[in-house]
Amino acid sequence: MVARSIMFQGTGSDVGKSLMVAGLARAFTRRGLSVLPFKPQNMSNNAAVTADGGEIGRAQALQARAANVPLSVHMNPVLLKPQSETGAQVVVQGKILGNAKAAEYQHMKARLMLHVLESFEHLKANADLVLVEGAGSASEVNLRANDIANMGFARAANVPVILIGDIDRGGVIASLVGTKTVVDADDARMIEGFIVNRFRGDPSLFDEGMHIIADHTGWTSIGLLPHFADAARLPAEDALGLTGEAQTKPGAKIRIAVPILPHISNFDDLDPLDMEPDVELIRVRPGTAIPGDCALILLCGSKATIADLAVLKQAGFDIDIKAHLRRGGMILGLCGGYQMLGATLSDPDGIEGPPSTVEGLGLLNVETVLTGDKRLVSVEGRSFDGEAFSGYEMHVGVTKGVDCERPFYTIGNHVDGAISADGRVFGTYVHGLFSDDGQRSAWLQRLGGQRSALNYEAQVDAVLDRLADHMERHLDLDALLSIAR
């Protein structure tokens, strides 16, 4: 089996590429095709554990789910996980290659293309259709040399391109036509169609706009896609998904505060809580205080735990957290958040930066050393209260101490995590905890609410089905198949 393939690139970041591929993966799968998603290079601290023992970007995990296939490292062969303003951890085919500054990475890309093409060929041999997602903007011609994410890949693999523009941002005609103008002529010839995304209002008002774009570019119009409001109910990969403020819920019985730190990771842990009608999830950024009437403070994972711990303290969140505990509130740390709760956090090998040891928040009697291989594994077991759960671990580091004698969870004969002596501070390495309906219900009851009536996983699948329906109605999917090769 050798698949056809088609690539979706954007006029900019966050124009809807990831969601487009997810919806099309579900739509074409429902048509009876074997579909696999592929993104040559991704930059995200939101990652997922794969069936073959590695990690990929969370968007490709959602796309694979939409296609009803297991996750594979080949779906995202190069994953960049930012650790500073100018540097990132480089993950190749699911495993850490090392760290690189932005300038250094530009010189690495030529040899990384070999891994990208190897993974792409692996997928093509096992599908009818491979849906490829580009990264950032197709018009970043200053980064075109050795490109592996957009036109460099499309040319190397001979994959036709559909360009997506976001009308919600304004200037969509200029952004699409302008891309044709600034890219290399041979690159421009790879683009065979365009989609205008996130339209609001009467679509007939943009009929002329679609004709103008087609006339100036020579590309086929695949369609004008109206805004899909339920997109907010799907896991977001990009930290841009955290920029909007969550809606207040006047009738909510439980308030949960989440400090938003610069290197927050796997923040889709929050999505199931956001969907609970009785939960108001409050995102708290440096410069504001954690509200005093919260039942729980939730510390999420971090790609740079020591750096984010410093920001947390500089913002005064440590004072707010301890005041919350004195008032009888609860605290839960997930992964990096768990590590922050301990007495000390050591990085002797310089995994996150210069070797160092720093004081943690001191709310759990544990110490963490960042060393050893990265643990990437799906887990199922029972939490301290006997409630079953499923999730995954994705971390570097070993945490030990007195409070580990009160473990958060048990998996077979293995125990991990920690609980304070007063039973109000909890730490665990498990991500995806709240996606489990039973586990989430147990937490809601612990915080004074009722058991959840939400079936989270079924809700996500229902939204993917509605997204596929939306694309079937508004896009020419037959044209996409005819362009694919």
N, C-alpha and C positions, 0 to 999 in steps of 0.2 A: 504494500500500500504506500503510495506517495501522495501526500496531500497537496491540494491547492492552498494558496495562502494570499492574504491581503493585509495591508498595514494601515493603521490609523494614526496619523500624526496630527499635531495641533498647531494653530497659529501662536499659541502661548501655553503656559502652565495653567492647570485647573480649568480647561475648556470643556472637560467631560470625556476625555479619552477612555479612562478606566471604566466609567459607567457604560460608555458606548459598547466597549468590548464585552462587558458582562451581559448586557441586555442581548446583544447579538449572539453570544455564546448560548444563552438559553433559547433564543428564537430558532437558531439553526439546529440545535440539539433536538428540539421538539419536531423539527422537520425530518428527523431520522438520520442526520449526519453525525459522524464522530468528530467532535470539535475539541481542539486544544488551544489554550491561550499561551501567548509568548510575549515577553518584554525583554529585549536584549540587555538593557541597562536601566536600573531603577534606583532612585535615591529616596530612602524612607527608613525611619526608625520603627515603623510598624511592620512587623514581619510575622510569618507563620512557619510552623514546623511541618516539614514534608514527610511523606510516607517513606522516602528513601534516605531519611536521616540528615537532612540539611535544613536550610531556611530560605524563604523567598519573600518578596514583598506581599503585603496583605492584599493589595489589589488583585494580584494574580491568584491568590487563594480564593477570593470571591468569584473571580472569573472561572476558575476550575470548578467551584461549587455550582455555578450556573450551568456548566457543561456536564455536571454529574460525573466528574472524573477525579481520581486521587491526585493529591498535590505532588509535584516532582520538582527537583532542583533545576531541571532543564527548562522549566517555564519562565525562569528569571535567572539566567546564568551569571549576571553581574549585578550585585546589590551593593549600593553604597549607603553606609549608615553614618550620618554626620556625627562627629564627636566635638567639633569646634566650628568656628565661623569659616575656617579655611581648610579643614581636613576631615577625613572620613575613614572609617574602617571599610576595607574592600573585601567583599564576600564573593567568591567565584565558585559556581556550581555547588552552592550551599555551604561551603567551608571558608573560614577566614584565611585570606591570603596575607593580609597585613594592613597597616595604616598608611595613608598617603595624603600629602597636601594637594591642593587643587592643581598646582603647576606640575607636581610629580605625576599625578594621575594622567595628565594629558599625554605624557610619554609612555605610560603603561598601556594605553588603549590599543595600540597596534597589535600587541601580542594577545591582548584579551579578546580581540576579534576572532581568533582561532577557537576559543572556548565558546563564544557566542554562536558561531556557525556550526560547531559540533553539536551543541544543544538543539539548534534549530533543525538540523538534519535528523536528529534523534526523534523529535516530535513529528516531523513530516512523515517518517516511516511508520507512524502509529496512529494516523488520523486521516479523515477525509478533508478536513479544513483546519488550517492554523490561522487564528486571528492574532495579529501582531500589533502591539501598542508601542508607539514612540514615546519619547520623553521630552518634557519642556516644549520648546518651540522649534519648528522645522526651519525657521528663518534665522537662527543663530549662526550666521555664516562665519563669524569670528571663531567658532568652535568646530568648524567643518572638518579641518584636518584630522585624520585618524578617527573620525566619528564612528561610533558603534551603536548609537541610540536611535538615529533617525535616517537621514539620507545615505550615510555611509553604510549602514546595514542594508537598506533597501537596494542600493546599487550592488553590493557584494552578493546578496542572496537573490537578486532579480525579483523583488516582491513589489507589486503595484501598490500605490499609495492613495488613500483617501484623506483629504485635508479637512479638519474640523475647525470651524470658527465659532466663537461664543458671542451671540448678538446681545446678550445681557450686559456685556461689558461696554457696548457701544463701539462704533467704528469697524463693524464686521466686514463691510465691503472692502475697506482699505486694508484690513489685516489679511484677508484672503488674496486679493489682487496684489497687494504689496509683497506677499510671500513669493508669488510667481515672478515678481520683478527682481527681487534681491538674490534668490538662490541661483546657483549655477544652472546653465541651460540643460545640461544632462540630468541634473537632479530634478529640474522642473518637469522633464519628460516622464519621470516616474509617477507623477501625480496624475491620476485619471479621473478623479471625481472629488466632490466636496459636499460637506454637510454643514448647515447652519444650525447651531444648537441653542437650546434654552430660549426659544421665542415665547413671548407673552402677548396675548391679544389676538386680533383678527389676522390670520395668516395671509389673507388676500392682500393686506396692506404692504406685504413684502414681496409680492409676485415680481414687481419690476426689479427689486433688489437682486433676486435670484437670477433673473435674466442678465442683469448688468455683470454679475460675477462670472456667469458662464460665457458671456460675450468677450470679456476681457481676458479670460484665462484659457478658454477652449476646453474646460473640464466639464464632465457630466454632473448634473445636479442629482444627488442621491436623495435629497429631501430637506425640508425645513422641519426640525424637530421641536415641538413645543416643550416648555419647561415641565419636568417630571417632579412634582412636589414630593413624592414618596422617596426620592433619592436620599433624603435626610434620614430615612429609616434603614439604610444599608451601612455597613461598616465603612468608615472613611479611612483612607490610607495616609493622606497627606495631612500634616499639621495645620494646613490651611483650613481643614475641617473643624479646627478648634477656635478659629477666629471669631465666629459668630457667637453671640450670647444665647444661651439656652432660654427658652421661654419660661417665664414664671408660671407656676401652677398653684393658684390660690387655694385649691382644695387639697393639696398634697399634705399628707400626714407626716412625712419623713423628709428632712432636709439633710443632704450629704454634700460636704464641701470638698473640692478637689483643687489643691494648688497646681497651677499650670506652670511648669518649669521649662527652661529653654530646650532641654534634650529629652523631653517626655517621650516615652516609647510605648508601643502596644496599647495606645489609649482607646482602642476599640473595646477594651475591658469595660468602658463606661456605657457603651451603647445599650445594653439590656436595661440598665438602670434608668437611662434617659427615656426608655419606652414605657416604664412603669407609671401608671397614672397617679399613684400615691407617693411618688418620689420626685422631689425637686432637687436636681443636681446643679450645684452652684460652682462654676469655674472661677477660681480666685487667682488673679494675676498679681505679680509683684507691684507694689504701690497701693494695694487695697488690703483690708483686713479680712481675716476669716470670720464670718458671722458667728455670733455667740450662741445662736439657738440651733446649731446643727446637732444631729444625733450621732453622726459619724464623720470623721475626717479620713479621706482615702488618699494615700500616697501611691501614685502610679509608678510604673517602671521608668527607667532612665537609661539612655545610651552612654551617659557620662555622669555616673552617680556622684562622684566626689565633687565635680563642678556644680551639679545641680543642688547638692547639699549646701554648698557655699552660697548659692543664690537664695536658697530657702532661708538660710540664717540672715543674710544681708537684708532680705525683705521683712524680717521680723516674724516670719511664719512660725519659727520655733517657739516664740513667746506665746503666740496664739494657740498653738497646738498644746502646749503645756497647760495653758489656762483652760482650754476645752477639757482636758483630762481632769483637772481639779473640779470642774463643774459636773463630773460624772459621765462625760461623753466617752465614746469608743473611738479607737484608731485602728485602721487596717493598712498595712503596708504590703504592696504587691511587688515582688522581685526587687528592683532597685529601691523601691520605697521601704521594703523589709530591711534591706541593708542599712538604710539611713536611720532606722529606729534603734539600732544597736549602740553599744558603748564606743566602739571604734570601727573604722573602715580603713583597711590597708591595701595598698597597691604596690607591693615590693618589686614587681617586674615591669612596672610602667605600662600596664595594659591600657589605661585610660589617659595617661599623660606622664609627667615626671613621677618617679617612684615617691610615694608619700604614705603617711598614716595620719588620719584626721579623726577628730572626735565626732561621733554621731550624736543623735538626739538623746541617747541614754534612756530611752523609754522601754527598751527590752534589754535584759541582761545577756547579751550575745555579742560576739565579735565576728567580723567578716574579713576574710583575706581574698582578694581578687587574684586568683591563680588557678592553674589547671586548664584542662580542655573545656570548651563551651559545652554545656549540657543542653541538648536539643532532643526533646522526647515528649510524646503524647502520654498523658497519665490518666488513670482512673483509680478511684479509691474512696475513702471515707474521711470526712473532716472530723474534728475533735468531738463533735456532738453526735457522731454516728451517721450523719447525712451523706449519702452518696454524692460524688461529683466526678466530672471529667473536665480535662483541660490540657494544658501543655506547659512545659518548662523551657525557658530559653535564657540561659544566664551563664556568666563566668563567676566563679567565687564559691567559697565554702563558708558557711555560717555555723558557729558553735557557741555554746554557752549554757548556763544554768536553765534559762527559760526554754531551751530546746528539749528539756526533760518533760515539758508540756507541749508536745508537738501539735502542729496545726492539722496535719493530715497523716493518714496511713495508706500506703500502697503496697499490698502484700505484706512482706516482712520489713519494708522500708518505711521509716518515719522521717518527717522533715517539718520545717517551720517552727514557730515558737509562739507562746502565749505568756503574757506577764502574770505574775503571781496574783494580781487582783482581777484577772480575767477581762480586762478592758482594752488591752493592746495586743494586736494580732499581727503576725508576719508570716508570709508564705511566698514561695517561689512560683506558685501556680498562676498562670494566666488563663483567661477564659472562664474564670470561676463563676461569674454572674450570668454567663450564657446557659449554664445548667439551671433549669427551672427549679429543681428541688433545692439546690444550694442557695439560689437567690431568694427563694421563699423563706428559707431558714434565717437568712440575714434580715429580711424585712420584718419577720416576727421578733427577732432579737432586738430590733430597733423600735419596736412598739407598733408595728403595722400588722397586716394580715398576710396570709399566704397568697402568693401571686396567682392570678388567673391567666397570665401571659404565657403562651407557648412561643418562646423566642425564636427557636430554630424554624418552626413552621411559619412564623411571621416573616422571616427573612426570605424563605422560599416563595411565599405568596407575593412579596414585593418584586422578586426577580421575575415571576410569571407576569405580573402587571407591567413591568418594564419591557419584557419581550412583546407583550400585546401592544404596548405603546409604539414600539419600533416597527412592528408589522403594519400598523395603521399609517404611520407617517413617513417611513423610509421605503425606498425601492430595494428590497432585499434580493429580488431576482437580478437586478442590475449589479449588486455587489458580487453575487455568485458568478455572473458572467465576466466581471473584471478580474476576479481571483485567478491566479495561475500558479 
